[in-house]
Amino acid sequence: SITNRNAPPLNYAQIINSITGDSILTAATQFGIYYSSDSGSTWVQNNKGLKEGTLNGFWKCPNSRLIETSSNGLFYLNHLDSVWHKPLPMNGYGIAGKLYADSIGDIVVDGLTAGNTSPYMKSSDNGNTWQFDTLGNYHIGYYKAYWLDQFGNEHAANNDYNNGATVYKKTPGNSFVLDTSGIGIIAGTGQTAASFGSDGAGYLYLSGSFTATASTLRRPISGGRWVADTAGATGIAFLAMTHDQNHAMVASGLYNSPGLYYRHSGRWKSIPTPSAVSGMNLIALACDSTNGIIAAFYSYDGSKFYGRGLYCTKDYGINWNYIGLDSIWINQLVNCGKDTTYAVT
């Protein structure tokens, strides 16, 4: 799959994008540029000065180690070091997806595509070693929603667009099992779970594009029945959910349900957005330890998406401060439990 082909088959990973040259060959690959001066018998990496174009995930460990994921794998950089290490995939290169962390030292990476039999792997030692996290994964076969709560419990929804959504839970060391008490299998075309979250004070939340049940639900994080939680936001599905230092849930709507909300006294309340980005949607959301809510906004002109900057509020939208990164597309905002928030581009 090089220059004489328009595109690879859908089920084939296009590792080499092009080869050009004569006495010296240059190969442009998924994981960088290589050259050969012996007709391709040996290849030398020539990536000095090149950087990853897109990061899929980010985490900063308590020991200040940085962990990042991309289409090439999972990498970590030790504090004050300049050399990145690649523990995943174990052999070669391949896509690694988002990173999830709990409050007891576990990190989970999803979306692994090369050298692994499991799409999820877990580390409990700041990314030094990774273990397969395979128990019950066969349940999660379609477009999924996934989340790791503060106690190390995993939550996933199997989104089969034609047949509905099924919610599962997994406690550490055990298999995924049904988590459908109170909702059952949410049957019907287009029933899609979008996000999980917790308030850090005892409750787990689930939201999605549901017509067969409430669009937002909650249950005790230790287990129990899902119940509707839509007061103030009936019919609105949340793409992202987190909580602030007051343990108030903060959520952003899906593309067809724009807006920013927080939960107070049992009701969801709208957070006014900055006037400079009025009518624009959010692409990323985070809360920090100073009770700041940080939001990244974007616009779409019918052909292209545009980043419209980061803003912060500490009073649920009464006042907003612009904090930069206009015209930069933000994939995620990540807060690792302290006052610093990272923008992943």
C-alpha positions in Angstrom: 0.0 0.0 0.0 2.3 2.7 -1.2 2.2 5.1 -4.2 0.4 2.9 -6.7 -2.7 2.7 -4.6 -5.3 5.3 -3.8 -6.3 3.8 -0.4 -5.9 0.5 1.5 -8.8 -1.9 2.2 -10.8 -0.7 5.2 -9.5 -3.6 7.4 -5.8 -3.0 6.6 -3.6 -0.6 8.6 -1.7 1.6 6.1 1.7 1.7 7.8 3.6 3.1 4.8 2.1 6.1 3.1 4.6 6.7 0.3 8.1 5.8 -0.9 10.1 8.1 -3.1 13.7 8.5 -4.3 16.3 6.7 -6.4 19.8 6.2 -5.0 18.4 7.1 -1.6 14.9 6.0 -0.8 12.6 7.8 1.6 9.6 6.1 3.2 6.9 8.1 4.9 5.3 5.9 7.5 2.6 6.1 10.2 5.4 6.4 12.8 7.8 8.8 11.0 10.2 9.1 8.1 12.9 6.6 7.2 15.6 6.5 4.5 17.6 3.7 2.9 20.8 3.9 0.9 21.0 0.2 0.1 17.8 -0.4 -2.0 15.7 -1.0 1.1 17.7 -3.7 2.8 18.1 -1.5 5.9 16.3 1.6 7.0 17.4 4.5 9.2 14.9 6.6 11.2 15.1 10.3 10.2 12.6 11.9 12.6 14.7 14.6 14.2 12.7 17.8 14.6 9.3 16.0 13.9 6.6 15.8 16.5 3.3 14.0 16.9 0.5 15.6 15.0 -2.4 14.5 17.3 -2.4 13.3 20.8 -5.3 11.0 21.9 -4.7 11.0 25.6 -2.6 12.6 28.4 -1.9 12.0 32.1 0.5 13.4 34.7 1.4 10.9 37.4 2.1 11.9 41.1 5.8 11.4 40.4 5.6 14.1 37.6 5.9 11.5 34.9 4.0 12.5 31.7 2.1 9.8 29.8 0.8 10.5 26.3 -0.9 8.4 23.6 -1.1 8.8 19.8 -1.6 6.8 16.7 1.9 5.3 17.3 1.3 3.9 20.9 1.7 4.9 24.5 4.8 6.9 25.6 6.0 8.2 28.9 8.6 10.9 29.8 10.2 10.9 33.3 10.6 14.1 35.2 13.6 16.2 34.1 14.4 13.6 31.4 14.4 14.1 27.6 13.9 10.6 26.3 10.4 9.2 25.7 9.8 5.5 26.4 7.2 3.3 24.6 5.8 0.4 26.7 2.8 -0.1 24.4 2.2 -1.7 22.0 4.7 -4.2 23.3 5.9 -4.9 19.7 6.0 -2.3 16.9 3.7 0.7 16.7 -0.1 1.1 16.7 -2.9 3.3 17.9 -3.5 3.9 21.6 -6.6 5.8 22.6 -7.7 7.8 25.6 -6.2 7.5 29.2 -8.4 7.1 32.3 -7.2 7.3 35.9 -8.8 6.7 39.3 -7.7 8.1 42.7 -6.0 5.0 43.9 -3.2 4.8 41.4 -4.6 2.9 38.4 -4.4 4.1 34.8 -6.3 2.4 31.9 -5.6 3.0 28.2 -8.2 2.0 25.6 -8.3 1.6 21.8 -5.1 -0.4 21.4 -4.8 -1.9 17.9 -1.5 -3.6 17.6 0.4 -6.3 19.5 -2.4 -6.8 22.1 -5.4 -9.1 22.4 -7.3 -6.6 24.6 -8.4 -3.1 23.7 -7.9 -2.2 27.4 -4.7 -2.4 29.4 -4.2 -1.3 33.0 -1.1 0.0 34.9 -0.9 0.4 38.7 2.8 1.6 38.8 2.7 4.9 36.9 2.9 3.2 33.5 6.0 1.1 34.1 4.2 -2.2 33.5 0.8 -2.9 31.8 -1.5 -5.8 32.3 -4.3 -7.1 30.0 -7.7 -6.1 31.2 -9.7 -8.7 29.2 -12.4 -10.1 31.6 -15.8 -9.6 30.0 -14.5 -7.3 27.2 -16.4 -9.4 24.6 -19.6 -7.7 25.8 -18.4 -4.4 24.6 -18.3 -5.0 20.8 -19.9 -1.9 19.3 -19.2 1.8 19.5 -18.7 2.2 23.2 -18.8 4.7 26.0 -16.2 3.9 28.7 -15.2 5.4 32.0 -13.1 4.6 35.1 -14.4 5.9 38.4 -12.4 7.1 41.4 -12.5 3.6 43.0 -11.1 1.7 40.0 -14.5 0.4 38.8 -14.9 0.4 35.0 -18.1 1.4 33.3 -19.0 0.7 29.7 -21.9 0.8 27.4 -22.3 -1.3 24.3 -23.8 1.0 21.7 -25.5 -1.0 18.9 -27.2 1.7 16.9 -29.8 -0.7 15.5 -30.6 -2.6 18.6 -30.0 -0.2 21.5 -27.6 0.4 24.4 -26.5 -2.1 27.1 -24.7 -0.8 30.2 -22.0 -2.9 32.0 -19.8 -2.5 35.1 -16.6 -4.1 36.2 -15.1 -4.1 39.7 -11.3 -4.5 40.0 -10.2 -8.1 39.1 -13.6 -9.2 38.0 -15.5 -9.4 34.7 -17.8 -6.9 33.1 -21.4 -7.7 34.2 -24.8 -6.1 33.4 -25.5 -2.8 35.1 -29.1 -2.5 33.9 -31.1 -2.3 37.2 -33.9 0.2 36.7 -33.3 0.6 32.9 -32.9 -2.8 31.4 -31.4 -3.0 27.9 -32.2 0.3 26.3 -33.7 -1.1 23.2 -34.5 0.7 19.9 -32.7 2.3 17.0 -30.4 5.2 17.9 -30.3 4.6 21.7 -26.7 5.7 22.4 -24.9 6.1 25.7 -22.5 9.1 25.5 -20.9 9.6 28.9 -20.4 8.5 32.4 -19.3 10.6 35.4 -19.5 10.8 39.2 -19.9 13.6 41.7 -17.1 12.4 44.0 -19.7 12.2 46.8 -21.5 8.9 46.2 -23.3 9.0 42.9 -22.6 7.7 39.4 -24.2 9.3 36.3 -25.0 8.1 32.8 -26.2 10.3 29.9 -27.0 9.7 26.3 -29.3 10.1 23.3 -32.1 8.0 24.8 -35.8 8.1 23.9 -36.7 4.8 25.6 -35.6 6.2 29.0 -34.5 9.4 30.6 -31.6 11.2 28.9 -29.6 11.4 32.2 -29.7 8.9 35.0 -27.9 8.3 38.2 -27.4 5.6 40.9 -25.3 5.1 44.0 -21.7 4.5 42.9 -21.5 1.5 45.2 -24.4 -0.1 43.2 -28.1 0.0 42.9 -30.9 1.1 40.5 -30.6 3.7 37.9 -33.2 6.5 38.3 -34.0 9.5 36.1 -32.1 12.7 36.8 -33.3 15.3 34.3 -34.9 18.0 36.4 -33.9 21.3 34.7 -32.4 19.5 31.6 -35.1 17.2 30.3 -34.3 15.8 26.9 -30.7 17.0 27.0 -27.9 14.5 26.5 -24.5 15.3 27.9 -21.3 14.5 25.9 -19.0 15.1 28.9 -19.6 15.0 32.7 -17.3 15.9 35.6 -17.6 17.5 39.1 -16.2 20.6 40.7 -14.7 21.0 44.2 -18.2 21.5 45.6 -19.1 18.0 44.3 -21.5 19.7 41.9 -21.8 17.8 38.6 -20.8 19.9 35.6 -21.8 18.7 32.1 -21.7 19.8 28.4 -24.3 19.0 25.9 -24.1 16.9 22.7 -23.8 18.6 19.3 -27.6 18.8 19.0 -28.0 20.0 22.7 -25.4 22.7 23.1 -24.7 24.4 26.4 -23.1 24.0 29.8 -24.8 22.9 32.9 -24.2 22.3 36.6 -26.3 20.3 39.1 -27.4 22.1 42.3 -30.0 21.1 44.9 -31.3 18.2 42.7 -31.7 20.3 39.5 -29.6 20.9 36.5 -29.0 24.6 35.9 -27.7 26.3 32.8 -24.3 28.0 32.9 -24.2 31.2 30.7 -21.4 30.9 28.2 -19.0 33.8 27.4 -20.4 36.4 25.1 -17.5 36.1 22.8 -18.4 32.6 21.9 -22.2 32.9 22.2 -24.0 30.2 20.2 -20.8 28.1 19.8 -20.4 24.6 21.2 -18.0 23.1 23.7 -15.4 20.5 22.6 -13.7 19.9 26.0 -14.4 20.5 29.7 -12.5 20.2 33.0 -12.7 21.4 36.6 -9.6 22.1 38.8 -8.9 22.3 42.5 -9.5 26.0 42.7 -13.1 25.4 41.7 -12.5 26.7 38.2 -14.5 25.3 35.3 -12.4 25.4 32.1 -14.2 25.1 28.8 -12.9 24.9 25.2 -15.2 26.2 22.5 -15.4 25.6 18.7 -17.3 26.8 15.6 -18.1 25.1 12.3 -18.6 27.0 9.0 -20.0 24.1 7.0 -16.7 22.8 5.8 -14.2 23.2 8.7 -14.0 23.2 12.5 -12.3 26.1 14.2 -11.0 26.3 17.8 -12.3 29.4 19.5 -10.3 29.5 22.7 -10.3 28.5 26.4 -12.3 30.3 29.1 -12.6 29.8 32.8 -15.3 30.6 35.3 -15.4 30.2 39.1 -18.9 31.4 39.7 -20.9 29.2 37.3 -20.9 31.6 34.4 -21.5 34.9 36.0 -17.9 35.9 35.1 -15.6 34.3 32.5 -11.9 34.9 31.9 -10.3 34.2 28.5 -7.2 32.1 29.0 -5.8 31.7 25.5 -5.4 29.1 22.7 -7.7 30.8 20.2 -7.6 29.1 16.8 -6.1 25.9 18.2 -8.2 22.7 18.2 -8.4 21.2 21.6 -9.1 17.4 21.8 -9.3 17.2 25.6 -8.8 19.2 28.8 -7.2 17.1 31.5 -7.0 17.9 35.2 -5.0 15.4 37.3 -6.5 16.4 40.6 -4.7 19.7 41.3 -4.7 23.3 40.1 -3.1 22.7 36.7 -5.2 21.8 33.7 -3.6 20.5 30.4 -4.9 21.1 26.9 -4.4 18.2 24.6 -4.3 19.3 20.9 
